[in-house]
């Protein structure tokens, strides 16, 4: 199941909350302004296998499509 | 049945021993991990197929049946941005199981403060689909597990 870029942005608290999205081979490493706006249940509903949050760094595990999803997210949030 | 080969020599330690929850909790699939010998090596393709993802520190080979196997060379090694890794194949290449894909040195990764442990994962497989998992010492190219 491919995760949905729009839904992941929403789950991370919206485009304005996202500082950076960096893909690794299995996950998106994201940095957000306000971690309290991150909705882990929404991210899982968007296709994430898991979510790990430490401070303002939120890792969204999406599987090997991480590169594609990260570029989709970057296209959307500009 | 897909026979997955050990990409590197070392000790098969199981995914639960990997210091990264993505692997230890099998979030991307079941498999095992190899604690590699600390010597410069060429990491091998685990199955016949096409290299669909190739990073210096990790790669995915997908077989003709659509099954993908991920090999991750060390933990948090994305942060090295390719330093210490040399690509021996290209994304999109067809490879045979046992063909070299990336040259690297686990000792250098460890000296940099990172775990050199290599997860080998049957992507999106159900847990019960993976069996015959090797334990203990393995040589590169040995059968690591079977994906039914």
Backbone of each chain as ProteinMPNN parsed JSONL, in Angstrom:
{"seq_chain_A": "XXXXXXXXXXXXXXXXXXXXXXXXXXXXXXXXXXXXXXXXXXXXXXXXXXXXXXXXXXXXXXXXXXXXXXXXXXXXXX", "coords_chain_A": {"N_chain_A": [[0.857, -1.2, 0.0], [0.729, 2.077, -1.001], [1.667, 5.008, 0.639], [-0.134, 8.057, 1.199], [0.657, 11.166, 0.021], [-0.582, 13.703, 0.467], [-2.211, 13.133, 2.656], [-0.291, 12.487, 4.518], [1.015, 14.915, 4.87], [-1.076, 16.343, 6.075], [-1.313, 14.822, 8.416], [1.05, 15.471, 9.623], [0.536, 17.896, 10.628], [0.03, 19.786, 8.769], [1.184, 21.76, 5.908], [2.418, 24.121, 6.765], [3.497, 23.455, 9.157], [5.657, 21.896, 8.668], [9.107, 21.628, 8.576], [11.207, 20.296, 7.329], [11.616, 17.527, 5.103], [13.094, 14.474, 4.784], [14.021, 11.751, 2.866], [14.728, 8.397, 3.849], [15.609, 5.009, 3.123], [13.492, 3.541, 4.006], [11.839, 5.254, 5.324], [10.442, 8.484, 6.185], [12.208, 11.155, 7.339], [11.283, 13.698, 9.25], [11.128, 17.14, 10.176], [9.434, 19.167, 12.391], [7.613, 22.198, 13.268], [5.91, 22.244, 15.479], [5.422, 19.668, 17.477], [3.143, 18.812, 18.752], [1.102, 19.067, 17.011], [1.174, 16.915, 15.403], [-0.409, 14.063, 14.187], [-0.535, 10.912, 15.001], [-2.243, 8.75, 14.556], [-3.593, 9.571, 12.287], [-1.477, 9.6, 10.498], [-0.873, 6.887, 10.353], [-3.25, 5.997, 9.268], [-2.906, 7.119, 6.812], [-1.225, 5.409, 5.587], [1.191, 4.861, 6.775], [3.528, 2.614, 8.251], [4.425, 2.85, 10.756], [5.169, 5.241, 13.358], [7.618, 7.344, 14.692], [8.414, 9.537, 17.195], [10.557, 12.063, 18.361], [11.092, 14.674, 20.214], [11.108, 17.43, 18.071], [11.527, 15.976, 15.845], [10.148, 13.784, 13.629], [9.684, 10.562, 12.617], [8.395, 8.909, 9.921], [7.366, 5.844, 9.005], [7.305, 4.445, 5.961], [8.006, 2.492, 4.187], [9.708, 1.187, 1.21], [8.961, 3.083, -0.676], [9.617, 5.555, 0.143], [11.299, 7.567, -0.989], [9.889, 8.436, -3.267], [7.507, 9.322, -2.119], [8.461, 11.378, -0.519], [9.361, 13.188, -2.464], [6.939, 13.761, -3.666], [5.675, 15.046, -1.531], [7.339, 17.271, -1.239], [6.83, 18.508, -3.691], [4.214, 19.291, -3.282], [4.245, 20.938, -0.993], [6.114, 22.782, -1.65]], "CA_chain_A": [[0.0, 0.0, 0.0], [1.503, 3.32, -1.045], [1.141, 6.046, 1.523], [-0.704, 9.196, 0.487], [1.444, 12.35, 0.389], [-1.467, 14.749, 1.019], [-2.657, 12.724, 3.992], [0.865, 12.551, 5.422], [1.178, 16.34, 5.199], [-2.119, 16.676, 7.049], [-0.985, 14.136, 9.661], [2.192, 16.166, 10.23], [0.076, 19.196, 11.114], [-0.134, 20.714, 7.649], [2.415, 22.212, 5.244], [3.066, 25.192, 7.527], [4.167, 22.89, 10.339], [6.779, 21.043, 8.234], [10.351, 22.342, 8.3], [12.028, 19.529, 6.4], [11.305, 16.116, 4.891], [14.238, 13.82, 4.152], [13.724, 10.322, 2.767], [15.699, 7.313, 3.909], [15.073, 3.992, 2.225], [12.256, 2.969, 4.55], [11.107, 6.187, 6.172], [10.609, 9.924, 6.027], [12.664, 11.853, 8.544], [10.726, 15.038, 9.121], [11.276, 18.047, 11.303], [8.236, 20.005, 12.427], [7.677, 23.32, 14.216], [5.129, 21.962, 16.683], [5.168, 18.228, 17.49], [1.806, 18.522, 19.277], [0.153, 19.07, 15.887], [1.325, 15.671, 14.643], [-1.463, 13.108, 14.513], [0.024, 9.61, 14.628], [-3.306, 7.895, 14.026], [-3.839, 10.011, 10.915], [-0.348, 9.155, 9.668], [-1.035, 5.446, 10.108], [-4.367, 5.865, 8.321], [-2.404, 7.548, 5.506], [-0.414, 4.343, 5.01], [2.449, 4.665, 7.493], [3.631, 1.374, 9.024], [4.724, 3.215, 12.133], [5.594, 6.629, 13.54], [8.462, 7.522, 15.87], [8.612, 10.963, 17.426], [11.501, 12.442, 19.416], [11.146, 16.125, 20.115], [10.495, 17.931, 16.84], [11.859, 15.077, 14.73], [9.133, 12.745, 13.512], [10.01, 9.62, 11.553], [7.197, 8.236, 9.424], [7.838, 4.652, 8.3], [6.398, 4.248, 4.821], [8.512, 1.445, 3.305], [10.698, 1.597, 0.208], [8.504, 4.179, -1.529], [9.888, 6.819, 0.855], [11.86, 8.586, -1.894], [8.808, 8.942, -4.117], [6.559, 10.069, -1.291], [9.121, 12.625, -0.106], [9.348, 14.157, -3.562], [5.536, 14.193, -3.801], [5.407, 16.019, -0.465], [8.052, 18.507, -1.568], [6.108, 19.156, -4.791], [2.976, 19.891, -2.776], [4.448, 22.041, -0.036], [6.922, 23.794, -2.358]], "C_chain_A": [[0.89, 1.245, 0.0], [0.844, 4.356, -0.135], [0.783, 7.278, 0.693], [-0.012, 10.486, 0.959], [0.581, 13.432, 1.037], [-1.87, 14.403, 2.451], [-1.503, 12.758, 4.99], [1.13, 14.01, 5.823], [0.158, 16.752, 6.271], [-1.786, 16.073, 8.415], [0.195, 14.772, 10.389], [1.813, 17.576, 10.677], [-0.031, 20.246, 10.007], [1.193, 21.226, 7.131], [3.159, 23.252, 6.076], [3.835, 24.665, 8.738], [5.452, 22.139, 9.972], [7.994, 21.909, 7.899], [11.126, 21.614, 7.207], [11.508, 18.103, 6.297], [12.478, 15.493, 4.157], [13.942, 12.325, 4.066], [14.931, 9.46, 3.091], [15.035, 6.179, 3.143], [13.757, 3.427, 2.737], [11.363, 4.008, 5.207], [11.33, 7.629, 5.722], [11.09, 10.464, 7.363], [12.183, 13.284, 8.404], [11.003, 15.833, 10.381], [10.09, 18.993, 11.251], [8.423, 21.141, 13.442], [7.05, 22.923, 15.548], [4.726, 20.482, 16.671], [3.762, 17.903, 17.991], [0.754, 18.514, 18.167], [0.225, 17.79, 15.055], [0.293, 14.656, 15.129], [-1.017, 11.721, 14.048], [-1.034, 8.69, 14.03], [-3.599, 8.265, 12.57], [-2.715, 9.563, 9.982], [-0.46, 7.661, 9.361], [-2.176, 5.202, 9.131], [-3.927, 6.245, 6.911], [-1.49, 6.505, 4.865], [0.91, 4.123, 5.698], [2.412, 3.344, 8.267], [3.87, 1.688, 10.496], [5.186, 4.658, 12.169], [6.447, 6.683, 14.805], [8.721, 9.01, 16.026], [9.597, 11.154, 18.563], [11.69, 13.945, 19.297], [10.441, 16.576, 18.849], [10.849, 17.099, 15.617], [10.865, 13.917, 14.736], [9.519, 11.848, 12.344], [8.743, 8.85, 11.196], [7.665, 7.065, 8.566], [6.846, 4.308, 7.194], [6.855, 3.133, 3.89], [9.35, 2.033, 2.181], [10.222, 2.669, -0.766], [8.82, 5.549, -0.913], [10.408, 7.916, -0.064], [10.758, 9.259, -2.705], [7.854, 9.807, -3.318], [7.172, 11.393, -0.856], [9.111, 13.647, -1.246], [7.931, 14.635, -3.854], [5.219, 15.28, -2.77], [6.089, 17.342, -0.784], [7.365, 19.263, -2.71], [4.883, 19.9, -4.261], [3.257, 21.104, -1.881], [5.394, 23.108, -0.586], [8.166, 24.219, -1.642]], "O_chain_A": [[1.706, 1.434, 0.903], [-0.372, 4.543, -0.149], [1.339, 7.501, -0.382], [-0.085, 10.85, 2.133], [0.975, 14.013, 2.048], [-1.87, 15.258, 3.336], [-1.711, 13.029, 6.173], [1.434, 14.294, 6.982], [0.5, 17.424, 7.244], [-1.955, 16.725, 9.445], [0.333, 14.638, 11.604], [2.68, 18.36, 11.062], [-0.165, 21.439, 10.277], [2.21, 21.144, 7.819], [4.39, 23.267, 6.094], [4.711, 25.343, 9.274], [6.241, 21.786, 10.849], [7.924, 22.802, 7.055], [11.638, 22.236, 6.277], [11.02, 17.537, 7.275], [12.826, 15.913, 3.053], [13.644, 11.696, 5.081], [16.042, 9.761, 2.654], [13.972, 6.389, 2.559], [12.982, 2.882, 1.952], [10.244, 3.691, 5.61], [12.268, 7.941, 4.989], [10.451, 10.254, 8.394], [12.639, 14.006, 7.517], [11.1, 15.294, 11.484], [9.775, 19.553, 10.201], [9.261, 21.064, 14.341], [7.589, 23.224, 16.613], [3.809, 20.088, 15.951], [3.236, 16.832, 17.69], [-0.354, 18.013, 18.36], [-0.557, 17.599, 14.123], [0.147, 14.424, 16.329], [-1.105, 11.391, 12.865], [-0.749, 7.936, 13.1], [-3.824, 7.394, 11.729], [-2.956, 9.197, 8.832], [-0.177, 7.226, 8.245], [-2.095, 4.321, 8.274], [-4.491, 5.763, 5.928], [-1.03, 6.687, 3.738], [1.692, 3.28, 5.259], [1.394, 2.996, 8.865], [3.552, 0.884, 11.372], [5.549, 5.231, 11.142], [6.069, 6.151, 15.849], [9.193, 9.666, 15.097], [9.498, 10.5, 19.601], [12.367, 14.427, 18.389], [9.314, 16.162, 18.577], [10.516, 17.466, 14.49], [10.756, 13.173, 15.711], [9.663, 12.317, 11.215], [8.109, 8.227, 12.048], [8.288, 7.265, 7.523], [5.703, 3.933, 7.456], [6.178, 2.843, 2.903], [9.668, 3.222, 2.188], [11.002, 3.123, -1.604], [8.343, 6.576, -1.396], [10.004, 9.072, 0.063], [10.702, 10.484, -2.814], [7.44, 10.877, -3.763], [6.488, 12.415, -0.826], [8.878, 14.834, -1.016], [7.735, 15.785, -4.246], [4.587, 16.289, -3.081], [5.496, 18.408, -0.622], [7.317, 20.493, -2.709], [4.556, 20.991, -4.726], [2.607, 22.144, -1.991], [5.466, 24.213, -0.048], [8.911, 25.059, -2.145]]}, "seq_chain_B": "XXXXXXXXXXXXXXXXXXXXXXXXXXXXXXXXXXXXXXXXXXXXXXXXXXXXXXXXXXXXXXXXXXXXXXXXXXXXXXXXXXXXXXXXXXXXXXXXXXXXXXXXXXXXXXXXXXXXXXXXXXXXXXXXXXXXXXXXXXXXXXXXXXXX", "coords_chain_B": {"N_chain_B": [[8.527, -19.986, -3.635], [11.158, -18.113, -2.347], [14.582, -18.008, -2.131], [16.628, -16.374, 0.049], [19.726, -14.836, 0.077], [22.62, -14.431, 2.195], [23.893, -11.212, 2.32], [26.309, -10.341, 3.28], [29.139, -11.582, 5.164], [29.087, -12.88, 8.501], [27.554, -12.765, 11.74], [24.377, -14.094, 12.092], [21.818, -12.504, 13.682], [19.182, -11.94, 14.121], [16.235, -9.877, 13.72], [15.231, -8.614, 15.964], [17.344, -7.811, 17.463], [18.321, -5.527, 16.371], [19.38, -2.166, 16.619], [17.238, -0.247, 16.048], [14.002, 0.789, 15.805], [12.404, 0.528, 13.522], [13.306, -1.717, 12.222], [13.643, -3.622, 14.306], [11.089, -3.934, 15.233], [9.97, -4.972, 13.042], [8.678, -3.336, 11.142], [8.705, -2.885, 8.412], [8.754, -5.356, 7.404], [9.381, -8.956, 7.85], [12.419, -10.835, 8.595], [15.92, -11.031, 8.967], [18.987, -10.087, 10.647], [22.405, -9.286, 10.07], [25.338, -9.284, 11.884], [28.111, -7.912, 10.79], [31.32, -9.198, 9.678], [34.255, -7.432, 10.599], [35.637, -6.144, 8.211], [36.789, -4.922, 5.025], [34.333, -5.262, 2.537], [32.344, -6.614, -0.183], [29.044, -6.051, -0.532], [26.381, -8.242, -1.301], [23.866, -8.98, -3.83], [20.778, -10.152, -2.596], [18.887, -11.731, -3.834], [17.855, -12.92, -7.14], [17.079, -10.409, -9.523], [15.82, -7.064, -10.051], [17.492, -4.047, -9.34], [15.755, -1.862, -7.601], [15.899, 0.239, -5.86], [18.659, 2.089, -4.964], [20.844, 3.132, -2.715], [23.856, 4.47, -1.301], [24.07, 3.262, 1.212], [22.113, 1.359, 1.39], [19.893, -0.974, -0.249], [17.358, -2.183, -2.524], [16.255, -5.132, -3.937], [14.138, -6.369, -6.368], [12.422, -9.233, -7.249], [11.322, -11.163, -10.166], [8.812, -11.991, -9.527], [7.802, -9.933, -8.111], [8.471, -9.675, -5.479], [10.204, -7.933, -2.961], [13.434, -7.454, -1.564], [15.08, -5.932, 1.051], [18.251, -4.64, 1.786], [20.107, -3.297, 4.321], [22.851, -1.4, 5.08], [24.308, -1.199, 7.892], [23.275, 0.972, 10.655], [21.469, 3.988, 10.782], [23.071, 4.939, 8.796], [22.47, 6.479, 6.656], [23.117, 9.007, 7.313], [25.771, 9.259, 6.725], [25.953, 9.985, 4.16], [26.887, 8.604, 1.925], [29.627, 8.448, 2.198], [32.426, 6.384, 2.373], [31.207, 4.298, 1.137], [30.912, 2.451, -1.883], [29.466, 2.267, -4.999], [28.721, -0.611, -6.874], [27.038, -1.323, -8.785], [24.131, -0.219, -10.612], [21.096, 1.687, -10.099], [18.22, 0.125, -11.345], [19.582, -1.841, -12.682], [19.727, -5.276, -13.688], [20.309, -8.002, -11.598], [22.06, -10.924, -10.475], [21.475, -13.236, -7.836], [23.87, -12.969, -5.331], [25.579, -11.349, -6.676], [27.92, -8.634, -6.531], [27.025, -5.503, -5.028], [27.424, -3.165, -3.444], [30.411, -1.758, -2.2], [31.942, -1.633, 0.963], [33.004, -0.851, 4.36], [32.514, -2.348, 7.285], [33.935, -1.893, 9.649], [34.748, 0.751, 9.527], [32.325, 2.108, 9.628], [31.55, 1.399, 12.207], [33.634, 2.556, 13.66], [32.946, 5.168, 13.336], [30.978, 5.478, 15.167], [28.547, 4.276, 14.732], [26.172, 1.573, 14.473], [27.17, -1.277, 12.658], [25.423, -3.24, 11.873], [23.497, -5.257, 9.661], [20.353, -5.219, 8.53], [18.238, -7.526, 6.817], [15.516, -7.687, 4.89], [12.333, -9.054, 4.146], [10.313, -7.432, 2.253], [7.2, -6.167, 3.197], [6.228, -8.703, 3.608], [4.204, -11.228, 5.209], [4.635, -12.206, 8.602], [4.78, -15.01, 9.04], [5.55, -15.961, 6.608], [8.226, -16.131, 6.307], [10.857, -18.324, 6.824], [13.114, -20.889, 8.07], [15.302, -19.467, 9.023], [18.633, -18.506, 9.169], [20.959, -18.941, 11.841], [23.555, -17.631, 13.844], [26.935, -18.042, 12.689], [27.429, -16.982, 9.353], [28.342, -17.219, 5.896], [28.982, -14.907, 3.227], [26.616, -15.114, 0.665], [25.576, -17.524, 1.503], [22.518, -19.347, 2.239], [20.142, -17.335, 3.789], [17.506, -16.968, 4.665], [14.257, -18.453, 3.947], [11.619, -17.494, 1.836], [8.403, -18.143, 1.729]], "CA_chain_B": [[9.586, -19.907, -2.609], [12.335, -17.308, -2.676], [15.721, -18.2, -1.238], [17.317, -15.09, 0.257], [21.124, -15.106, 0.439], [23.299, -13.474, 3.079], [24.656, -10.253, 1.508], [27.64, -10.191, 3.876], [29.501, -12.599, 6.146], [29.036, -12.416, 9.886], [26.695, -13.546, 12.612], [22.944, -13.808, 11.971], [21.429, -12.202, 15.067], [17.739, -11.704, 14.231], [15.858, -8.465, 13.616], [14.911, -8.011, 17.261], [18.59, -7.295, 18.049], [18.771, -4.338, 15.643], [19.101, -0.956, 17.408], [16.399, 0.682, 15.283], [12.667, 0.186, 15.922], [11.826, 0.189, 12.22], [13.688, -3.096, 11.922], [13.451, -4.542, 15.426], [9.651, -4.202, 15.327], [9.58, -5.523, 11.737], [7.661, -2.445, 10.567], [8.672, -2.971, 6.947], [8.692, -6.763, 7.033], [10.214, -9.881, 8.624], [13.728, -11.181, 8.034], [16.9, -11.153, 10.041], [20.06, -9.107, 10.522], [23.746, -9.859, 10.179], [26.412, -8.477, 12.474], [29.108, -8.301, 9.789], [32.746, -9.22, 10.01], [34.823, -6.084, 10.463], [36.652, -6.129, 7.165], [36.198, -4.373, 3.798], [33.591, -6.32, 1.832], [31.368, -6.264, -1.202], [27.722, -6.566, -0.162], [25.849, -8.962, -2.461], [22.419, -9.036, -4.055], [20.252, -11.306, -1.857], [18.037, -12.538, -4.739], [17.856, -12.503, -8.546], [16.03, -9.425, -9.786], [16.175, -5.721, -10.498], [17.757, -3.103, -8.245], [14.773, -0.78, -7.763], [16.374, 1.362, -5.042], [20.069, 1.929, -4.625], [21.521, 4.195, -1.989], [25.146, 3.912, -0.889], [23.977, 2.511, 2.462], [20.972, 0.439, 1.397], [19.344, -1.245, -1.578], [16.22, -3.092, -2.625], [16.193, -5.926, -5.164], [12.811, -6.947, -6.563], [12.424, -10.375, -8.165], [10.318, -11.115, -11.231], [7.495, -12.222, -8.926], [7.374, -8.721, -7.416], [8.915, -9.644, -4.078], [11.371, -7.084, -2.754], [14.272, -7.685, -0.38], [15.868, -4.762, 1.443], [19.51, -4.817, 2.53], [20.487, -1.998, 4.895], [24.239, -1.584, 5.531], [24.514, -0.396, 9.1], [22.115, 1.694, 11.18], [21.642, 5.451, 10.692], [24.17, 5.19, 7.858], [22.046, 7.522, 5.712], [23.775, 10.25, 7.735], [27.129, 9.306, 6.179], [25.794, 10.56, 2.822], [27.646, 7.852, 0.929], [31.065, 8.381, 2.475], [32.847, 5.042, 2.773], [30.477, 3.297, 0.362], [31.168, 2.574, -3.311], [28.461, 1.507, -5.742], [29.269, -1.549, -7.862], [25.942, -1.564, -9.719], [23.326, 0.995, -10.751], [19.655, 1.502, -9.968], [17.645, -0.351, -12.605], [20.328, -3.004, -13.177], [19.325, -6.635, -13.309], [21.414, -8.675, -10.912], [21.888, -12.305, -10.021], [21.761, -13.415, -6.407], [25.288, -13.163, -5.082], [26.378, -10.347, -7.405], [28.26, -7.486, -5.68], [26.226, -4.285, -5.258], [28.054, -2.013, -2.786], [31.618, -2.029, -1.41], [31.957, -0.825, 2.183], [33.809, -1.426, 5.435], [31.779, -2.249, 8.56], [34.796, -1.377, 10.729], [34.75, 2.213, 9.423], [31.026, 2.542, 10.146], [31.585, 1.247, 13.664], [34.57, 3.556, 14.198], [32.237, 6.437, 13.308], [30.01, 5.521, 16.244], [27.258, 3.709, 14.322], [26.117, 0.11, 14.396], [27.307, -1.78, 11.288], [24.516, -4.367, 11.681], [22.808, -5.197, 8.371], [19.058, -5.883, 8.391], [17.84, -8.067, 5.506], [14.083, -7.707, 5.168], [11.358, -9.441, 3.121], [9.441, -6.262, 2.344], [5.748, -6.337, 3.207], [5.824, -10.103, 3.787], [3.634, -11.542, 6.518], [5.686, -12.781, 9.447], [4.869, -16.463, 8.902], [6.04, -16.331, 5.271], [9.68, -16.256, 6.353], [11.268, -19.447, 7.667], [14.468, -21.411, 7.841], [16.217, -18.344, 9.222], [19.953, -18.914, 9.66], [21.399, -18.363, 13.111], [24.987, -17.757, 14.052], [27.877, -17.661, 11.639], [27.065, -17.195, 7.937], [29.224, -16.657, 4.884], [28.278, -14.19, 2.171], [26.119, -16.032, -0.355], [24.843, -18.627, 2.133], [21.087, -19.116, 2.425], [19.881, -16.627, 5.047], [16.163, -17.441, 5.018], [13.39, -18.813, 2.833], [10.385, -16.711, 1.804], [7.46, -19.064, 1.081]], "C_chain_B": [[10.751, -19.072, -3.126], [13.418, -17.611, -1.647], [16.499, -16.895, -1.16], [18.718, -15.379, 0.781], [21.658, -14.04, 1.382], [24.123, -12.517, 2.215], [26.08, -10.043, 2.01], [27.875, -11.359, 4.836], [29.414, -12.017, 7.549], [28.18, -13.345, 10.716], [25.244, -13.122, 12.413], [22.372, -13.675, 13.384], [19.931, -11.954, 15.237], [17.42, -10.221, 14.22], [15.665, -7.811, 14.976], [16.147, -7.403, 17.915], [19.067, -6.012, 17.374], [18.415, -3.076, 16.43], [18.378, 0.121, 16.613], [14.995, 0.085, 15.252], [12.018, -0.166, 14.59], [12.107, -1.268, 11.88], [13.344, -4.025, 13.075], [11.972, -4.858, 15.63], [9.09, -4.687, 13.991], [8.515, -4.665, 11.061], [7.593, -2.55, 9.051], [8.701, -4.417, 6.465], [9.589, -7.611, 7.918], [11.533, -10.163, 7.918], [14.688, -11.458, 9.15], [17.947, -10.059, 9.835], [21.386, -9.822, 10.716], [24.662, -8.838, 10.828], [27.661, -8.836, 11.667], [30.517, -8.409, 10.361], [33.327, -7.842, 9.738], [35.985, -6.11, 9.487], [36.005, -5.548, 5.913], [35.552, -5.495, 2.995], [32.774, -5.717, 0.7], [30.049, -6.902, -0.786], [27.029, -7.072, -1.429], [24.343, -8.758, -2.608], [21.877, -10.288, -3.37], [19.404, -12.254, -2.713], [18.327, -12.103, -6.178], [16.789, -11.429, -8.715], [16.597, -8.115, -10.274], [16.425, -4.846, -9.274], [16.801, -1.924, -8.426], [15.136, 0.443, -6.929], [17.837, 1.097, -4.738], [20.586, 3.208, -3.998], [22.896, 3.629, -1.636], [25.008, 2.967, 0.304], [22.847, 1.489, 2.476], [20.479, 0.215, -0.017], [18.201, -2.243, -1.494], [16.306, -3.801, -3.971], [14.811, -6.562, -5.228], [12.903, -8.049, -7.608], [11.311, -10.267, -9.188], [8.908, -11.384, -10.703], [7.017, -11.019, -8.11], [7.814, -8.629, -5.973], [10.195, -8.829, -3.938], [12.113, -7.442, -1.479], [15.147, -6.456, -0.167], [17.131, -5.212, 2.183], [19.928, -3.437, 3.004], [21.859, -2.169, 5.53], [24.517, -0.658, 6.711], [23.273, 0.402, 9.441], [22.432, 3.187, 11.207], [22.757, 5.84, 9.717], [23.758, 6.153, 6.745], [22.785, 8.826, 6.021], [25.197, 10.372, 7.184], [27.144, 9.869, 4.754], [26.733, 9.908, 1.801], [29.122, 7.712, 1.214], [31.442, 6.994, 3.005], [32.127, 3.929, 2.038], [30.759, 3.524, -1.127], [30.192, 1.67, -4.07], [29.132, 0.647, -6.809], [28.217, -1.916, -8.902], [25.142, -0.266, -9.76], [21.853, 0.667, -10.546], [19.097, 1.118, -11.335], [18.37, -1.549, -13.188], [19.618, -4.293, -12.798], [20.536, -7.313, -12.687], [21.038, -10.122, -10.628], [22.145, -12.328, -8.517], [23.248, -13.693, -6.231], [26.177, -12.174, -5.812], [26.686, -9.156, -6.49], [27.467, -6.232, -6.048], [26.912, -3.043, -4.67], [29.309, -2.49, -2.039], [31.624, -1.096, -0.203], [32.8, -1.52, 3.243], [33.076, -1.255, 6.771], [32.623, -1.668, 9.684], [34.807, 0.148, 10.725], [33.429, 2.779, 9.964], [31.028, 2.492, 11.673], [32.496, 2.296, 14.303], [33.931, 4.936, 14.226], [31.115, 6.518, 14.335], [28.638, 4.961, 15.878], [27.337, 2.185, 14.318], [26.279, -0.311, 12.94], [26.353, -2.926, 10.965], [23.671, -4.165, 10.415], [21.472, -5.947, 8.416], [18.846, -6.345, 6.95], [16.361, -8.409, 5.639], [13.291, -8.133, 3.93], [10.241, -8.405, 3.168], [7.964, -6.644, 2.227], [5.302, -7.799, 3.273], [5.116, -10.245, 5.132], [4.685, -12.335, 7.294], [5.877, -14.275, 9.191], [5.434, -16.901, 7.554], [7.541, -16.562, 5.252], [10.067, -17.369, 7.326], [12.688, -19.884, 7.352], [15.539, -20.375, 8.065], [17.523, -18.839, 9.838], [20.229, -18.253, 11.001], [22.885, -18.597, 13.263], [25.759, -17.435, 12.784], [27.35, -17.977, 10.243], [28.173, -16.605, 7.063], [28.379, -15.899, 3.873], [27.876, -15.198, 1.093], [25.464, -17.28, 0.194], [23.349, -18.304, 2.15], [20.852, -18.484, 3.8], [18.491, -16.95, 5.572], [15.397, -17.776, 3.748], [12.093, -18.028, 2.965], [9.368, -17.544, 1.023], [6.296, -18.316, 0.451]], "O_chain_B": [[11.261, -19.311, -4.22], [13.197, -17.487, -0.443], [16.968, -16.377, -2.173], [18.889, -16.068, 1.787], [21.207, -12.895, 1.369], [24.974, -12.97, 1.449], [26.953, -9.617, 1.255], [26.935, -12.032, 5.261], [29.636, -10.824, 7.759], [28.084, -14.542, 10.447], [24.911, -11.944, 12.545], [22.433, -14.613, 14.179], [19.455, -11.779, 16.359], [18.228, -9.401, 14.655], [15.898, -6.613, 15.137], [16.026, -6.574, 18.818], [20.101, -5.462, 17.754], [17.273, -2.925, 16.865], [18.844, 1.256, 16.515], [14.808, -1.013, 14.728], [11.173, -1.06, 14.53], [11.258, -1.965, 11.324], [12.808, -5.11, 12.849], [11.631, -5.925, 16.14], [7.875, -4.801, 13.829], [7.565, -5.188, 10.477], [6.534, -2.327, 8.463], [8.675, -4.676, 5.262], [10.44, -7.093, 8.642], [11.728, -9.765, 6.77], [14.323, -12.05, 10.165], [17.805, -9.211, 8.954], [21.477, -10.823, 11.426], [24.756, -7.69, 10.392], [28.213, -9.924, 11.827], [30.852, -7.799, 11.378], [32.948, -7.17, 8.779], [37.153, -6.099, 9.877], [34.791, -5.665, 5.744], [36.152, -6.551, 2.796], [32.546, -4.509, 0.63], [29.938, -8.125, -0.696], [27.075, -6.434, -2.48], [23.645, -8.415, -1.653], [22.439, -11.37, -3.532], [19.224, -13.422, -2.369], [18.953, -11.07, -6.414], [15.715, -11.521, -8.121], [17.693, -8.053, -10.831], [15.676, -4.892, -8.298], [17.009, -1.084, -9.301], [14.73, 1.559, -7.252], [18.203, 0.004, -4.305], [20.745, 4.23, -4.666], [23.078, 2.412, -1.671], [25.741, 1.983, 0.403], [22.647, 0.814, 3.486], [20.616, 1.081, -0.881], [18.086, -3.025, -0.551], [16.416, -3.159, -5.015], [14.364, -7.206, -4.279], [13.399, -7.831, -8.713], [10.456, -9.387, -9.095], [7.923, -11.043, -11.358], [5.955, -11.071, -7.489], [7.564, -7.624, -5.308], [11.147, -9.011, -4.697], [11.501, -7.702, -0.442], [15.853, -6.004, -1.069], [17.078, -6.052, 3.081], [20.086, -2.517, 2.203], [22.023, -2.996, 6.427], [24.906, 0.498, 6.545], [22.341, 0.506, 8.642], [23.523, 3.596, 11.604], [23.314, 6.934, 9.803], [24.606, 6.598, 5.972], [23.046, 9.638, 5.133], [25.766, 11.463, 7.176], [28.202, 10.188, 4.211], [27.293, 10.578, 0.934], [29.809, 6.939, 0.546], [30.849, 6.501, 3.964], [32.393, 2.75, 2.275], [30.835, 4.668, -1.576], [30.109, 0.469, -3.814], [29.996, 1.115, -7.55], [28.473, -2.724, -9.794], [25.442, 0.676, -9.027], [21.41, -0.458, -10.779], [19.455, 1.711, -12.353], [17.849, -2.21, -14.086], [18.995, -4.395, -11.741], [21.651, -7.206, -13.196], [19.863, -10.483, -10.555], [22.933, -11.539, -7.996], [23.811, -14.553, -6.908], [27.39, -12.152, -5.6], [25.81, -8.711, -5.749], [27.263, -5.936, -7.225], [26.973, -1.999, -5.319], [29.273, -3.499, -1.335], [31.342, 0.095, -0.334], [33.256, -2.645, 3.043], [33.025, -0.155, 7.321], [32.089, -1.017, 10.582], [34.868, 0.774, 11.783], [33.416, 3.792, 10.663], [30.569, 3.419, 12.34], [32.174, 2.854, 15.351], [34.313, 5.783, 15.033], [30.381, 7.506, 14.378], [27.674, 5.145, 16.621], [28.409, 1.595, 14.179], [25.602, 0.233, 12.067], [26.456, -3.527, 9.895], [23.197, -3.064, 10.135], [21.455, -7.176, 8.348], [19.217, -5.659, 5.997], [15.988, -9.302, 6.4], [13.531, -7.652, 2.823], [9.341, -8.48, 4.005], [7.545, -7.336, 1.3], [4.136, -8.104, 3.024], [5.382, -9.495, 6.071], [5.51, -13.039, 6.712], [7.009, -14.754, 9.132], [5.762, -18.073, 7.369], [8.074, -17.124, 4.295], [9.667, -17.363, 8.49], [13.362, -19.322, 6.488], [16.569, -20.382, 7.391], [17.529, -19.497, 10.878], [19.78, -17.135, 11.257], [23.409, -19.635, 12.859], [25.31, -16.67, 11.93], [26.886, -19.086, 9.977], [28.84, -15.638, 7.432], [27.202, -16.207, 3.681], [28.682, -16.023, 0.665], [24.852, -18.033, -0.564], [22.959, -17.139, 2.083], [21.288, -19.006, 4.826], [18.308, -17.178, 6.768], [15.811, -17.443, 2.638], [11.535, -17.906, 4.056], [9.455, -17.643, -0.201], [5.409, -18.936, -0.136]]}, "name": "protein", "num_of_chains": 2, "seq": "XXXXXXXXXXXXXXXXXXXXXXXXXXXXXXXXXXXXXXXXXXXXXXXXXXXXXXXXXXXXXXXXXXXXXXXXXXXXXXXXXXXXXXXXXXXXXXXXXXXXXXXXXXXXXXXXXXXXXXXXXXXXXXXXXXXXXXXXXXXXXXXXXXXXXXXXXXXXXXXXXXXXXXXXXXXXXXXXXXXXXXXXXXXXXXXXXXXXXXXXXXXXXXXXXXXXXXXXXXXXXXXXXX"}
